[in-house]
Amino acid sequence: MINFNGKLIKEDNFITNDNRGYKFGDALFETLKVVHGKILFWEDHYFRLMASMRIMRMEIPMNFTMEFLEAEILKTINVNGLAKSSARVRFNVDRGDGGRYLPKENRVSYSIDAEPLPNDFYTVSSLKSYTVDLYKDYSVAPGLLSTLKTNNKAINILGSIYAKENDFDNCLLLNTNKSVVEALQGNLFLVSGEHIKTPPITDGCLNGVMRKQIIDVILNSGDYVLEEASISPFELQKADELFITNVIIGIQPILKYRKKVFDTKVSEDILRRLNTKMRLS
């Protein structure tokens, strides 16, 4: 069942042809992992959503408190029988119906849907091959809008089609300055010895919730040095490791890029530290 503006409904056709998220991509979303009734990193998700709504000039309803939205998410989890397991949740907010580029009103609607996930904690990928390439047909524009989770995902869609057609597991995206900014569905980290590098938000990468968690783990490890700096495509094959992060998978090591095969020692170590952090929180 889907939670649409607080009402639990069975229908999946609650969005009209006039919905602004459907017509213009005038919508934001958060992808959440919920484990046994606990929303992982909920505070970070909530404040990112609020900041994104302000950037998009959406009117934030007075009842959109952290407690209210958490209760709505858990209500959706419970009605779908997922309270005692793990779930992937999409929280979508849009400006409803009406208008063309200029909205007729600035009221927001929200919807929440949930589906089961197999694992409670993050696990090391059992994939024996995870190959990526650069997607160079279109580029990400550096700037604030590129850091938001909006429904405008044309580059990610076309990159995913390109990856499938060429038997890649994922692709890395470039910005208009020819710097590597992220993967199709996650942030990118590059490992060289004890030095770990990730693109800065100003390069146009998603302001990822898991990116923030991994940065905290690295900074508190005492074993690694973190740098937020632009990554050139030429650095990829020189790296010891590359890995992708998002809240659903945690960490996905990249095993091959072109002729370079990568190690996974550091990414596995950081993943263990992440799980320990979650258990203690």
C-alpha positions in Angstrom: 0.0 0.0 0.0 1.1 3.6 -0.7 0.9 6.5 1.7 -0.5 9.5 -0.3 -0.7 12.7 1.8 -1.3 10.6 4.9 -3.9 8.3 3.4 -3.1 4.6 2.9 -4.3 3.5 -0.5 -4.0 0.4 -2.6 -4.2 2.2 -6.0 -1.0 3.1 -7.8 -2.7 5.5 -10.2 -3.1 8.4 -7.6 -0.9 10.7 -9.7 -2.8 12.5 -12.4 -1.5 13.5 -15.9 -1.4 17.1 -14.6 1.0 16.3 -11.7 3.9 18.6 -11.8 6.4 15.9 -10.8 5.3 13.9 -13.8 5.0 16.8 -16.3 8.1 18.9 -15.4 10.1 16.9 -12.8 9.0 19.5 -10.2 9.6 17.0 -7.4 12.2 15.8 -4.8 12.7 12.4 -3.3 14.6 10.7 -0.5 15.6 7.0 -0.7 15.6 5.6 2.8 16.7 2.3 4.3 14.5 1.2 7.3 15.7 -1.7 9.5 13.3 -3.2 12.0 11.3 0.0 12.3 14.3 2.3 12.5 15.0 4.8 9.7 18.8 4.8 9.2 20.4 8.3 9.2 16.9 9.8 9.4 18.1 13.2 10.7 20.4 13.6 7.8 17.7 12.7 5.3 15.2 15.0 6.9 17.5 18.1 6.9 18.6 17.4 3.3 14.9 17.2 2.3 14.1 20.5 4.1 17.2 22.2 2.5 16.3 20.9 -0.9 12.7 22.1 -0.6 13.9 25.6 0.3 16.3 25.6 -2.7 13.3 24.6 -5.0 11.2 27.3 -3.4 8.6 24.8 -2.2 6.4 25.9 0.7 7.2 23.6 3.6 4.0 22.7 5.5 3.9 23.5 9.2 3.3 19.8 10.0 6.4 18.7 8.2 8.3 18.1 11.4 10.9 15.3 11.8 8.5 13.5 14.1 5.5 13.8 11.8 7.3 12.5 8.6 9.0 9.7 10.6 5.5 8.6 11.8 4.2 8.7 8.3 7.1 6.6 7.0 6.7 4.0 9.8 2.9 3.9 9.2 3.7 2.9 5.6 6.2 0.3 6.7 3.8 -1.2 9.2 0.8 -1.5 6.8 3.1 -3.3 4.3 4.2 -5.9 6.9 7.8 -4.7 6.9 8.1 -3.5 10.6 10.3 -6.6 11.6 12.5 -6.7 8.5 14.4 -4.3 6.2 12.8 -2.1 3.6 13.7 0.4 0.9 11.4 3.5 1.1 10.9 6.3 -1.4 9.6 9.5 0.1 8.4 11.8 -2.8 7.3 15.4 -2.5 6.0 17.5 -5.4 3.9 20.6 -6.0 0.8 18.8 -6.9 -1.2 19.7 -10.0 -1.6 22.7 -12.2 0.3 25.4 -14.0 3.0 25.2 -16.6 6.5 26.1 -15.7 5.0 28.5 -13.2 3.0 26.7 -10.5 -0.6 27.8 -10.0 -0.1 27.1 -6.3 2.9 26.3 -4.0 1.2 23.6 -2.0 3.1 20.3 -1.7 1.9 16.7 -1.9 3.8 13.7 -0.7 3.8 10.0 -1.3 5.6 7.1 0.4 6.1 3.6 -0.9 8.1 0.7 0.5 9.6 -2.6 -0.7 11.5 -5.3 1.1 15.3 -5.5 1.3 17.3 -8.7 2.0 19.9 -7.4 4.5 19.7 -5.5 7.7 23.3 -4.4 7.8 25.6 -3.6 4.9 27.5 -6.5 3.5 30.6 -6.9 1.4 29.5 -7.5 -2.2 29.8 -11.1 -3.4 30.1 -10.0 -7.0 33.2 -11.4 -8.7 33.0 -8.7 -11.4 31.9 -5.1 -11.1 33.1 -3.2 -14.1 32.5 0.5 -14.8 33.3 3.0 -17.6 33.0 6.7 -18.2 29.7 7.9 -19.6 30.7 10.8 -21.8 27.6 11.6 -24.0 26.2 14.1 -21.5 27.7 16.0 -18.6 26.6 17.1 -15.1 26.5 20.9 -14.6 28.5 22.0 -11.5 26.2 23.9 -9.1 23.6 23.6 -6.4 20.8 22.1 -8.5 22.9 19.1 -9.5 23.4 18.2 -5.8 19.6 17.7 -5.2 17.6 14.5 -5.5 15.1 15.7 -8.0 13.0 13.7 -10.5 15.1 15.2 -13.3 17.4 12.1 -13.9 17.8 12.1 -17.7 21.6 11.7 -17.5 21.3 8.8 -15.1 18.7 7.1 -17.3 20.7 7.4 -20.5 23.9 6.3 -18.6 22.1 3.2 -17.3 21.0 2.3 -20.8 24.5 2.8 -22.1 25.9 0.6 -19.3 23.4 -2.2 -20.1 24.1 -2.0 -23.8 27.9 -2.3 -23.2 27.8 -4.9 -20.4 29.0 -2.5 -17.7 27.7 -2.7 -14.1 27.8 1.0 -13.7 29.1 4.2 -15.2 30.9 7.3 -13.8 29.6 10.7 -14.8 31.7 13.7 -15.8 30.8 17.4 -15.2 31.3 20.1 -17.8 34.8 20.7 -16.5 35.7 17.1 -17.4 36.1 16.1 -13.7 34.6 12.7 -12.5 31.8 13.6 -10.1 29.9 10.4 -9.2 28.4 7.1 -10.4 25.0 6.6 -11.8 23.5 5.9 -8.4 26.0 6.8 -5.8 28.9 8.9 -4.8 32.5 8.0 -5.7 35.6 7.5 -3.5 39.1 7.0 -4.8 41.8 5.3 -2.6 45.5 5.7 -3.0 47.4 4.1 -0.1 46.1 5.8 3.0 44.8 8.7 1.1 41.1 8.8 0.2 39.6 11.3 -2.2 36.0 12.2 -3.1 34.7 15.0 -5.4 33.5 18.1 -3.6 29.8 19.1 -3.7 30.7 22.2 -5.8 31.7 19.8 -8.6 28.0 18.9 -9.0 27.9 15.5 -7.2 24.9 14.4 -5.2 24.9 15.6 -1.6 24.6 12.0 -0.5 23.6 10.9 3.0 25.9 7.9 2.8 28.6 10.1 1.5 28.4 12.0 4.7 28.5 8.8 6.8 31.6 7.5 5.0 33.4 10.8 5.3 32.7 10.8 9.1 34.0 7.2 9.3 37.2 8.1 7.4 37.8 11.2 9.5 37.3 9.4 12.8 39.4 6.3 11.7 42.8 7.7 12.5 44.1 5.5 9.7 43.2 7.4 6.6 43.5 10.9 5.2 40.4 12.4 3.4 40.5 15.0 0.7 37.5 16.5 -1.0 38.9 17.6 -4.4 38.1 17.2 -8.1 39.0 13.9 -9.7 40.5 13.7 -13.1 39.7 10.7 -15.3 43.4 10.1 -15.5 43.5 9.4 -11.8 41.1 6.5 -12.0 43.5 3.9 -13.4 46.3 5.1 -11.0 44.1 4.4 -7.9 44.5 1.4 -5.7 40.7 1.2 -5.1 37.5 2.9 -6.2 34.1 2.5 -4.5 30.6 3.7 -4.8 28.3 4.6 -1.8 24.6 5.0 -1.3 22.2 4.3 1.6 20.9 1.1 0.1 24.1 -0.8 -0.8 26.4 1.0 1.7 29.6 0.5 -0.2 30.0 -1.1 -3.6 33.7 -1.7 -4.6 34.6 -1.2 -8.2 36.6 -4.2 -9.4 37.5 -3.1 -12.9 37.8 0.1 -14.9 39.1 -0.5 -18.4 42.4 -2.5 -18.0 42.8 -1.8 -14.3 41.7 -4.3 -11.7 41.3 -2.9 -8.2 41.8 -4.2 -4.7 39.0 -4.0 -2.1 40.9 -4.0 1.2 40.2 -0.4 2.3 36.6 -0.4 1.1 35.9 -3.6 3.2 37.6 -2.0 6.2 35.5 1.1 5.9 32.4 -0.9 5.5 33.1 -2.8 8.8 33.7 0.5 10.6 30.4 1.8 9.2 28.5 -1.3 10.5 30.2 -0.9 13.9 29.1 2.8 14.0 25.5 1.8 13.2 25.5 -0.8 15.9 26.7 1.7 18.5 24.3 4.5 17.5 
